[in-house]
Amino acid sequence: MSEEKYPHSGPRPLYAVTIHHCGASGNLNEMKKVAAEAEEHLRAHGNIGAALEALKMEIAKLEAKH
């Protein structure tokens, strides 16, 4: 994956596929950019995995009442 073929001038979704493709690209500069974007995303939005688990627990509590 080269920067010429896949230019990233703006925000990009940080789905796992984006991170995995970047890791497989061999492009060190792009890897560093994506890592920095992912770190910024975590700072701004927190641990989405933990938030999802908390949401699932709340769903389970409500479903148990019905």
C-alpha positions as a Markdown table, in Angstrom:
| # | Residue | x | y | z |
|---|---|---|---|---|
| 1 | Met | 0.0 | 0.0 | 0.0 |
| 2 | Ser | 1.7 | 3.2 | -1.1 |
| 3 | Glu | 0.8 | 6.7 | -0.2 |
| 4 | Glu | 0.5 | 7.5 | -3.9 |
| 5 | Lys | -2.2 | 4.8 | -4.3 |
| 6 | Tyr | -3.9 | 5.5 | -1.0 |
| 7 | Pro | -3.5 | 9.2 | -0.2 |
| 8 | His | -4.8 | 10.2 | 3.3 |
| 9 | Ser | -5.0 | 13.9 | 3.4 |
| 10 | Gly | -7.9 | 14.0 | 5.8 |
| 11 | Pro | -9.5 | 12.0 | 8.6 |
| 12 | Arg | -9.9 | 8.3 | 8.0 |
| 13 | Pro | -11.8 | 5.7 | 10.0 |
| 14 | Leu | -9.6 | 3.8 | 12.4 |
| 15 | Tyr | -11.2 | 0.5 | 11.9 |
| 16 | Ala | -9.1 | -2.6 | 12.5 |
| 17 | Val | -8.7 | -3.1 | 8.7 |
| 18 | Thr | -7.1 | 0.3 | 8.4 |
| 19 | Ile | -4.6 | -0.4 | 11.1 |
| 20 | His | -3.9 | -4.0 | 9.8 |
| 21 | His | -3.4 | -2.8 | 6.2 |
| 22 | Cys | -1.1 | -0.1 | 7.3 |
| 23 | Gly | 0.9 | -2.6 | 9.3 |
| 24 | Ala | 1.3 | -4.8 | 6.3 |
| 25 | Ser | 2.2 | -1.9 | 4.0 |
| 26 | Gly | 5.8 | -1.7 | 5.1 |
| 27 | Asn | 5.5 | 2.1 | 5.0 |
| 28 | Leu | 7.1 | 3.3 | 8.2 |
| 29 | Asn | 5.9 | 6.9 | 7.9 |
| 30 | Glu | 2.3 | 5.8 | 7.3 |
| 31 | Met | 2.5 | 3.4 | 10.2 |
| 32 | Lys | 3.6 | 6.2 | 12.5 |
| 33 | Lys | 0.8 | 8.5 | 11.2 |
| 34 | Val | -1.8 | 5.8 | 11.8 |
| 35 | Ala | -0.4 | 5.0 | 15.3 |
| 36 | Ala | -0.5 | 8.7 | 16.2 |
| 37 | Glu | -4.1 | 9.0 | 14.9 |
| 38 | Ala | -5.2 | 6.0 | 16.9 |
| 39 | Glu | -3.6 | 7.4 | 20.0 |
| 40 | Glu | -5.3 | 10.7 | 19.5 |
| 41 | His | -8.6 | 8.8 | 19.0 |
| 42 | Leu | -8.2 | 7.0 | 22.3 |
| 43 | Arg | -7.4 | 10.3 | 24.1 |
| 44 | Ala | -10.4 | 11.9 | 22.6 |
| 45 | His | -12.9 | 9.1 | 22.9 |
| 46 | Gly | -11.6 | 6.7 | 25.5 |
| 47 | Asn | -11.6 | 3.0 | 25.5 |
| 48 | Ile | -14.5 | 2.1 | 23.2 |
| 49 | Gly | -14.1 | -1.6 | 23.9 |
| 50 | Ala | -14.8 | -1.0 | 27.6 |
| 51 | Ala | -17.6 | 1.4 | 26.8 |
| 52 | Leu | -19.2 | -1.3 | 24.6 |
| 53 | Glu | -18.9 | -3.9 | 27.4 |
| 54 | Ala | -20.6 | -1.5 | 29.9 |
| 55 | Leu | -23.4 | -0.9 | 27.3 |
| 56 | Lys | -23.9 | -4.7 | 26.9 |
| 57 | Met | -24.2 | -5.1 | 30.6 |
| 58 | Glu | -26.9 | -2.4 | 30.8 |
| 59 | Ile | -28.7 | -4.2 | 27.9 |
| 60 | Ala | -28.5 | -7.5 | 29.8 |
| 61 | Lys | -29.9 | -5.8 | 32.9 |
| 62 | Leu | -32.9 | -4.4 | 31.1 |
| 63 | Glu | -33.5 | -7.7 | 29.2 |
| 64 | Ala | -33.5 | -9.6 | 32.5 |
| 65 | Lys | -36.3 | -7.3 | 33.8 |
| 66 | His | -38.6 | -8.2 | 30.8 |
